[in-house]
Each structure stands twice: as C-alpha cells, then as structure tokens.
Amino acid sequence: MKQIILDRIPFQPDRNQLIKRLHVDINSEDGARLMSMIEQAEGIGRPKAIYTLASIDSKDEDGVIVDGIRLSSYVMRVNFADINRVFPYVVTCGRELYEWAACLDDMLEQYWADIIMEQALAAALKYFYNHLENEYRLGKFKSMNPGSLEDWPISQQKQLFKIIGNVQESIGVELTDSCLMIPIKSTSGIVFQTESGFENCRLCPREDCPNRRVDYNPQLLDEKYKLNKK
C-alpha cells in the first residue's frame, strides 16, 4: 500500500466569486468585514488530501476486496470489472479553516466562512485530480463516494478509512459515530479508471439536489447495474 499525503495545496479565495455569490457591496461595512475574513482565511487555510494506490484483490457478486478489506456495492463491482487498481482518498478544506470558522459567533460570518471552506475544498479536490493525472496518466477517470448511492452506504466510510490508513493523524479528518466527516467540508471516495461516463447522479433518484450534475437515469439501473431487479 502506497499512501500519499498532499499538504501543500495552494489556496487563494476567489474574491470576485465570493462577492457575487454572497451579494455583498464591496464598499459597504459588510464588504469590509468580508474582505477581512478572506484575508484571514487565505493566511490560515491549509486544504489537504490523502490517498493510497490500492489493489483490487478479488470481486464477488455484490462487492470487491480492496487491499484486504471488503467494500459492499454491486455498482462498484460492475464499475471495477476490468481494472485491478484504484485510488481511495479523502480531501478536506483543512482543520485550520474548520477551527477558525468554529470560533465565529456572528451567524452571517459563519455563513461566509462556510462558503470560503467550500472554495478551499474545491481547490483541494482540483489539485488532487490534477496530481493523479500527472503522476499516473490515468486518462479518463471517475469517482465513487460512500453515501452518494443507497448501493454504497455512508457506513462504508469506516472501511474506506481503514484502506487509506491514519486519516485523522495525517490530515485531521475524523469520522463521527454516524460516519460523517469532520471537518464537514471534506469529501471521500475511490477514483477509478474508466472509459464510461459514470456519474453517481445518474443512479440517484433524489429530487432537487443542489449538487446534481446530470439527470437521473432509471433505465441505467436496469440495463447496466440491474439494481431494480435485485
């Protein structure tokens, strides 16, 4: 198992995007407060990522064994049918921003901090994907995320963290009893090479999801994954 920690990820908040999204007049008192918070976040923000190059040991009817640990997902079994390596990962905005935001008392500033942490997570995720492409020349790749589909529940975070190893010690991300991550602005999953256009959203029937990237495709459940027939 080869574990890699990325803890020198550059982060510079996008001021123009924040001003536009938060509808703040830069020349107002609120504008001055927001600029002060952006400067603070830029000074302390340390987004991070950790991943491992893992081997697929075997595959059974409803799951796969990755580095000796079983992951229960029929979708994963189908997606990993023709590959023998994957990249389990955790990416985070960083404990530094999380603890900074936790000290804020003003509700408006808490909301602003939440959006700034979203930017830090997005920057870290982009850096991580670029790193994988540069290091391994993956070509086309996709990601599966525990909890995004009923077929791979969020409880499988525990197994994912075991595969990666020492996540909390390495980048400060811990799991709650309900398998949510702290800092909240963190994401986890498994990157895998594929020529398909796989997207979690195509298999997810949740309506009005703010993070939906593509339309739900119930036919795909039947035709490729056969989940509606299981």
Residue, then its C-alpha position, 0 to 999 in steps of 0.5 A: m500500500k502506497q499512501i500519499i499525503l498532499d499538504r501543500i495545496p495552494f489556496q487563494p479565495d476567489r474574491n470576485q466569486l465570493i462577492k457575487r455569490l454572497h451579494v455583498d457591496i464591496n464598499s459597504e461595512d459588510g464588504a469590509r468585514l468580508m474582505s477581512m475574513i478572506e484575508q484571514a482565511e487565505g493566511i490560515g487555510r491549509p486544504k489537504a488530501i490523502y490517498t493510497l494506490a490500492s489493489i483490487d484483490s478479488k470481486d464477488e457478486d455484490g462487492v470487491i476486496v480492496d487491499g484486504i478489506r471488503l467494500s459492499s456495492y454491486v455498482m462498484r463491482v460492475n464499475f471495477a470489472d476490468i481494472n485491478r487498481v484504484f485510488p481511495y482518498v479523502v480531501t478536506c478544506g483543512r482543520e485550520l479553516y474548520e477551527w477558525a470558522a468554529c470560533l465565529d459567533d456572528m451567524l452571517e460570518q459563519y455563513w461566509a466562512d462556510i462558503i470560503m471552506e467550500q472554495a478551499l475544498a474545491a481547490a483541494l479536490k482540483y489539485f488532487y485530480n490534477h496530481l493523479e493525472n500527472e503522476y499516473r496518466l490515468g486518462k479518463f477517470k471517475s469517482m465513487n463516494p460512500g453515501s452518494l448511492e443507497d448501493w454504497p452506504i455512508s457506513q462504508q466510510k469506516q472501511l474506506f478509512k481503514i484502506i487509506g490508513n491514519v486519516q485523522e493523524s495525517i490530515g485531521v479528518e475524523l469520522t463521527d459515530s454516524c460516519l460523517m466527516i469532520p471537518i464537514k467540508s471534506t469529501s471521500g471516495i475511490v477514483f477509478q479508471t474508466e472509459s464510461g461516463f459514470e456519474n453517481c447522479r445518474l443512479c440517484p433518484r433524489e429530487d432537487c439536489p443542489n449538487r446534481r450534475v446530470d439527470y437521473n437515469p432509471q433505465l441505467l439501473d436496469e440495463k447496466y447495474k440491474l439494481n431494480k431487479k435485485 
